Amino acid sequence: MVDATKIQVAVIGGGTMGRDIAATFASAGARAHIVETFESARAAIPERIGQTFDKLGADAAARGRWQVHASLADVPWPDIDIVIEAVPEQLALKRALFGELEALARRDTPLCSNSSAIGISKIGEGLRTRDRMLNTHYFMPAHLVPAVEVVSSEATDPAVAARVCDLLRATGRVPVRVKRDIPGFLANRLQHALSREAFWLLEQGFCEPEDIDAAVRFGFGFRYIAAGPCMQRDHAGLEVHAAAGAEMYPHFNNAPTVSPALADRVAQGKLGMKTGEGFYTWTPETIAAERARYERTLAQAFQIIKAELDGR
């Protein structure tokens, strides 16, 4: 088991994801360095990372185990054990940054991207040390969702991926190993497969959005906190699910395009909370209440998972 107190991480980008990722390292006992080149964003980091520490119940020691830097040159690179990039989703920006990181970081330091949309194969294309590059995809909010996808390209050294998994476990995360770079990685592919069927059921008039959400949250999704789909099949019996699948699969939606239930709303400018309407109608008051409820529920669920992880 890796000793978290021996880890130093460089997080490049001080936005919401970068701050929360850094906080998970510091709360676990590691030393976190955040690089944020924009002065206004840099000035906002102390207050906002403090809010994350509050939500984590971090002690004074954890709150002192991070610092922010104005440039890559200010980072103590000989001491850095892992780098996690969390800059905007722009391929050219990320590729240029990784080119700089190659020259700055120790040769044995893994270079990771938190990108959820751009695979490490594209980011590392043309660079010299692709064997140490991989995606470490945190889910939002990064300080509450334990899973982190660890995605390798065809050039990634499996030993480097295994070491990154060990580093993440030391910070209380649950690494999800994805052996080959693929669009959507693992979790987003599963989520979109569910969404495609859900939106088809909606557009065909079988249900309303609140029925879909209730079926997932209070039905089969409720059980996912205890066991994923493979484990659940072992609980119930594989033959039961094989028979059910044979009956249902021919009727599932397998359209190669985005459902009209989603695409039409986007075309109409109904983008969800940011525009006041999506699948639901929103006001500033209901948005604030829902976001508070959402994070409160995640925090409570995290405590259940944390008890299990602490017993590993």
C-alpha positions as CSV (number, residue, x, y, z in Angstrom):
1,M,0.0,0.0,0.0
2,V,1.4,3.4,-1.0
3,D,1.8,5.9,1.9
4,A,-0.2,9.0,0.9
5,T,2.0,11.2,3.1
6,K,4.9,10.4,0.7
7,I,3.0,11.6,-2.4
8,Q,3.3,14.9,-4.1
9,V,0.9,15.8,-6.9
10,A,0.9,18.6,-9.5
11,V,-2.6,19.5,-10.6
12,I,-2.5,21.7,-13.7
13,G,-5.6,23.9,-13.8
14,G,-7.3,25.5,-10.8
15,G,-10.9,25.3,-11.9
16,T,-13.6,23.3,-10.1
17,M,-12.2,19.9,-11.0
18,G,-8.6,20.8,-10.4
19,R,-9.3,22.2,-7.0
20,D,-11.4,19.2,-5.9
21,I,-8.8,16.8,-7.1
22,A,-6.1,18.6,-5.2
23,A,-8.3,18.6,-2.1
24,T,-8.7,14.8,-2.3
25,F,-4.9,14.4,-2.3
26,A,-4.3,16.9,0.6
27,S,-7.1,15.4,2.7
28,A,-5.5,12.0,2.3
29,G,-2.1,13.3,3.6
30,A,-0.4,14.0,0.3
31,R,1.1,17.3,-0.8
32,A,-0.8,19.1,-3.6
33,H,0.6,21.8,-6.0
34,I,-2.0,23.6,-8.1
35,V,-0.8,25.5,-11.2
36,E,-3.2,28.3,-12.3
37,T,-1.9,30.9,-14.8
38,F,-4.9,33.2,-14.7
39,E,-4.6,35.7,-11.9
40,S,-8.4,36.0,-11.3
41,A,-8.9,32.3,-11.2
42,R,-5.8,31.9,-8.9
43,A,-7.2,34.5,-6.5
44,A,-10.4,32.5,-6.1
45,I,-8.8,29.2,-5.3
46,P,-8.2,29.6,-1.5
47,E,-11.9,30.3,-0.7
48,R,-13.2,27.6,-3.1
49,I,-10.8,24.9,-2.1
50,G,-11.7,25.8,1.5
51,Q,-15.3,25.1,0.8
52,T,-14.3,21.6,-0.5
53,F,-12.2,21.0,2.6
54,D,-15.3,21.9,4.7
55,K,-17.4,19.4,2.8
56,L,-14.8,16.7,3.4
57,G,-14.4,17.6,7.1
58,A,-10.7,18.1,6.5
59,D,-8.5,19.0,9.5
60,A,-6.1,21.9,9.7
61,A,-3.2,19.8,8.6
62,A,-4.9,18.9,5.4
63,R,-5.8,22.5,4.7
64,G,-2.1,23.3,4.9
65,R,-0.9,20.6,2.5
66,W,-1.5,22.5,-0.7
67,Q,-0.2,25.6,-2.5
68,V,-0.9,27.4,-5.7
69,H,1.6,28.4,-8.4
70,A,1.4,31.0,-11.1
71,S,3.4,28.9,-13.6
72,L,4.7,25.5,-14.3
73,A,8.3,26.7,-13.6
74,D,7.4,27.3,-9.9
75,V,6.6,23.6,-9.3
76,P,9.2,21.6,-7.4
77,W,9.4,19.0,-10.2
78,P,12.0,16.7,-8.7
79,D,9.6,16.0,-5.9
80,I,6.4,15.4,-8.0
81,D,5.2,11.8,-8.1
82,I,2.1,12.2,-10.4
83,V,0.8,15.0,-12.6
84,I,-2.9,15.5,-13.3
85,E,-3.9,17.9,-16.1
86,A,-7.3,19.6,-15.6
87,V,-7.3,22.4,-18.2
88,P,-10.1,23.2,-20.7
89,E,-11.2,20.6,-23.2
90,Q,-9.1,21.8,-26.1
91,L,-6.8,19.2,-27.8
92,A,-4.2,21.7,-29.0
93,L,-3.9,23.2,-25.5
94,K,-3.6,19.8,-23.8
95,R,-1.1,18.5,-26.4
96,A,1.1,21.6,-26.0
97,L,0.9,21.3,-22.2
98,F,2.0,17.6,-22.2
99,G,4.9,18.6,-24.4
100,E,6.0,21.0,-21.7
101,L,5.4,18.4,-18.9
102,E,7.6,15.9,-20.7
103,A,10.6,18.3,-20.3
104,L,9.7,19.3,-16.7
105,A,8.6,16.1,-14.8
106,R,10.9,13.3,-13.8
107,R,11.0,10.6,-16.4
108,D,9.3,8.1,-14.0
109,T,6.5,10.5,-13.2
110,P,3.1,9.5,-14.7
111,L,1.5,12.3,-16.8
112,C,-2.3,12.1,-16.6
113,S,-5.2,13.9,-18.1
114,N,-8.6,14.4,-16.4
115,S,-10.3,14.9,-19.8
116,S,-13.6,13.1,-20.1
117,A,-13.9,13.7,-23.9
118,I,-10.3,13.6,-25.3
119,G,-8.5,10.3,-25.2
120,I,-4.9,10.1,-24.1
121,S,-4.0,8.6,-27.5
122,K,-4.9,12.0,-29.1
123,I,-3.3,14.1,-26.4
124,G,0.0,12.1,-26.5
125,E,0.2,11.8,-30.3
126,G,3.7,12.7,-31.5
127,L,5.2,13.1,-28.0
128,R,8.3,11.2,-26.9
129,T,7.2,9.5,-23.6
130,R,3.7,8.2,-24.4
131,D,4.4,5.2,-22.2
132,R,3.8,7.2,-19.1
133,M,0.7,9.0,-20.3
134,L,-2.9,8.1,-19.4
135,N,-6.3,9.5,-18.6
136,T,-7.3,9.7,-14.9
137,H,-10.9,10.7,-15.4
138,Y,-12.5,11.9,-12.2
139,F,-16.3,12.4,-12.0
140,M,-17.9,15.6,-10.8
141,P,-18.0,16.3,-7.9
142,A,-14.5,14.9,-7.7
143,H,-14.2,15.1,-3.9
144,L,-17.4,13.0,-3.4
145,V,-17.4,10.4,-6.3
146,P,-14.9,7.8,-5.4
147,A,-14.3,6.3,-8.9
148,V,-11.5,7.4,-11.2
149,E,-11.2,5.9,-14.6
150,V,-7.6,5.0,-15.4
151,V,-7.4,4.7,-19.2
152,S,-4.3,3.5,-21.1
153,S,-3.4,4.0,-24.8
154,E,-1.7,1.4,-26.8
155,A,1.6,3.0,-25.8
156,T,1.0,3.2,-22.0
157,D,3.2,1.0,-20.0
158,P,0.9,-1.3,-17.9
159,A,3.2,-1.0,-15.0
160,V,2.7,2.8,-15.0
161,A,-1.1,2.3,-15.1
162,A,-0.8,-0.1,-12.1
163,R,1.3,2.5,-10.2
164,V,-1.3,5.3,-10.9
165,C,-4.0,3.0,-9.5
166,D,-2.0,2.5,-6.3
167,L,-1.5,6.2,-5.9
168,L,-5.2,6.8,-6.3
169,R,-6.1,4.1,-3.8
170,A,-3.8,5.8,-1.3
171,T,-6.0,9.0,-1.6
172,G,-9.2,7.1,-1.0
173,R,-10.2,6.8,-4.7
174,V,-11.5,3.7,-6.5
175,P,-9.5,3.2,-9.7
176,V,-11.5,1.8,-12.7
177,R,-9.0,0.3,-15.1
178,V,-9.7,0.7,-18.8
179,K,-7.1,-1.2,-20.8
180,R,-7.6,0.4,-24.2
181,D,-8.5,4.0,-25.1
182,I,-12.0,4.1,-26.5
183,P,-14.5,7.0,-27.0
184,G,-16.4,7.6,-23.8
185,F,-14.1,5.3,-21.8
186,L,-16.1,2.9,-19.6
187,A,-18.5,4.8,-17.4
188,N,-19.8,7.3,-20.0
189,R,-20.5,4.5,-22.5
190,L,-22.6,2.7,-19.9
191,Q,-24.4,5.9,-19.0
192,H,-25.2,6.7,-22.6
193,A,-26.4,3.2,-23.3
194,L,-28.9,3.7,-20.5
195,S,-29.8,7.2,-21.6
196,R,-30.5,6.1,-25.2
197,E,-33.0,3.6,-24.0
198,A,-34.5,6.0,-21.5
199,F,-35.0,8.8,-24.0
200,W,-36.5,6.4,-26.5
201,L,-39.1,5.3,-23.9
202,L,-39.8,8.9,-23.3
203,E,-40.3,9.9,-26.9
204,Q,-42.5,6.9,-27.5
205,G,-44.8,8.0,-24.7
206,F,-44.2,5.1,-22.3
207,C,-43.4,7.4,-19.4
208,E,-42.5,10.9,-18.2
209,P,-39.0,12.1,-17.2
210,E,-39.9,11.8,-13.5
211,D,-40.8,8.1,-14.0
212,I,-37.5,7.4,-15.6
213,D,-35.6,9.1,-12.8
214,A,-37.7,7.3,-10.1
215,A,-37.1,3.9,-11.8
216,V,-33.4,4.4,-11.8
217,R,-32.9,6.1,-8.4
218,F,-35.4,4.1,-6.3
219,G,-35.4,0.9,-8.4
220,F,-32.4,-0.9,-9.9
221,G,-30.1,2.1,-9.5
222,F,-30.6,2.0,-5.7
223,R,-28.9,-1.4,-5.7
224,Y,-25.9,-0.2,-7.6
225,I,-24.4,1.3,-4.5
226,A,-24.1,-2.3,-3.1
227,A,-23.3,-4.2,-6.3
228,G,-22.6,-3.4,-10.0
229,P,-24.4,-5.2,-12.9
230,C,-21.9,-8.1,-13.0
231,M,-22.1,-8.7,-9.3
232,Q,-25.9,-8.4,-9.3
233,R,-26.2,-11.1,-12.0
234,D,-24.2,-13.4,-9.8
235,H,-26.5,-12.6,-6.9
236,A,-29.7,-13.3,-8.9
237,G,-28.5,-16.1,-11.2
238,L,-27.0,-15.7,-14.7
239,E,-29.7,-17.9,-16.3
240,V,-32.5,-15.5,-15.0
241,H,-30.9,-12.6,-16.7
242,A,-30.0,-14.5,-19.9
243,A,-33.6,-15.5,-20.3
244,A,-34.8,-11.9,-19.6
245,G,-32.3,-10.5,-22.1
246,A,-33.4,-13.0,-24.8
247,E,-36.9,-11.6,-24.4
248,M,-36.1,-7.9,-24.3
249,Y,-33.0,-7.3,-26.4
250,P,-34.8,-7.5,-29.8
251,H,-37.0,-4.6,-28.7
252,F,-34.3,-2.3,-27.4
253,N,-33.4,0.9,-29.2
254,N,-30.1,0.7,-31.1
255,A,-30.3,3.9,-33.1
256,P,-26.9,5.3,-34.1
257,T,-28.1,8.9,-33.6
258,V,-29.0,11.0,-30.6
259,S,-32.6,10.6,-29.5
260,P,-35.0,13.4,-30.6
261,A,-36.1,13.6,-27.0
262,L,-32.6,15.1,-26.3
263,A,-31.7,16.6,-29.7
264,D,-35.0,18.5,-30.1
265,R,-34.6,20.1,-26.7
266,V,-31.1,21.2,-27.5
267,A,-32.2,22.7,-30.8
268,Q,-34.9,24.6,-29.0
269,G,-32.4,26.0,-26.5
270,K,-33.8,24.0,-23.6
271,L,-30.4,23.0,-22.1
272,G,-31.5,22.3,-18.5
273,M,-30.7,24.5,-15.5
274,K,-28.5,26.9,-17.4
275,T,-31.5,28.0,-19.5
276,G,-34.4,27.4,-17.1
277,E,-35.8,24.4,-18.9
278,G,-34.7,21.0,-20.0
279,F,-36.6,17.9,-19.1
280,Y,-37.8,19.9,-16.1
281,T,-38.6,23.6,-15.6
282,W,-36.2,25.6,-13.4
283,T,-36.1,28.9,-11.5
284,P,-33.2,30.3,-9.5
285,E,-34.8,29.0,-6.3
286,T,-35.5,25.5,-7.5
287,I,-32.0,25.3,-9.0
288,A,-30.4,26.2,-5.7
289,A,-32.6,23.8,-3.8
290,E,-31.9,20.9,-6.2
291,R,-28.2,21.4,-6.2
292,A,-28.1,21.4,-2.4
293,R,-30.2,18.3,-2.3
294,Y,-28.0,16.6,-4.9
295,E,-24.8,17.3,-3.2
296,R,-26.3,16.4,0.2
297,T,-27.5,13.0,-1.1
298,L,-24.1,12.3,-2.7
299,A,-22.3,13.2,0.6
300,Q,-24.6,10.7,2.5
301,A,-24.0,8.0,-0.1
302,F,-20.2,8.7,0.1
303,Q,-20.3,7.9,3.8
304,I,-21.7,4.5,3.0
305,I,-19.0,3.8,0.4
306,K,-16.3,5.3,2.6
307,A,-17.1,2.8,5.4
308,E,-16.6,0.0,2.9
309,L,-13.4,1.5,1.5
310,D,-11.9,2.1,4.9
311,G,-12.3,-1.7,5.6
312,R,-10.4,-2.7,2.5
